[in-house]
Amino acid sequence: LTHPGGLAFSHWRRHVGTASTPLEFATIPGVAGCAAKMLSNCACGTRPLVNQTTKAVGSVRVACEWSTEVLDEAFGAAAAKKVHGMAFAGLQEYFNASVCLFHRLFGGVPQAEEFDMFNVGSGHATKAKVPYALATDSGFRQRGALKYDESGLNGWADALDEAVYHEVLVRFERELRAALVRIGDG
């Protein structure tokens, strides 16, 4: 199966399956920029079009659902702005605070099972459903049990998704502060 003008799917899957390091996986064409691509009507794994590299260093063209896009700084910035049009944006690193904020904004009472981890990967000590760690520095329960080790990326960063993450973080912190003020007011 070959996408018109793209890499053969079998060729791409072979690369994904043989990546032996985090950096090797992260730099496979089509892997980086997943969140930014999804916010822009592109599939997460949208791979670069063959022979469609732009003049900007590292920028490539991809075929998205309705258009061909250039994955550059402007693409990342446009995707990041779309975060503010979403009904809610939480953060995995602050999963428990995200659950509490969601209920504060949309109503309802958090249920205990909402704080359980499901589908824990095989790389973790247990695959069982376990509660998230309780943070000691805030009134919200915060995910703290699983930390990401990014040392295998050797300083490489996903510029497109970093732009999206930054906007989610700014929004999350702003909404969390506003919710805490409302809680303090009674």
Salt bridges, closest charged atoms under 4 A:
GLU114 OE1 - HIS103 NE2 2.78
ASP116 OD2 - LYS129 NZ 3.66
GLU167 OE1 - HIS84 NE2 2.58
GLU175 OE2 - ARG171 NE 2.92
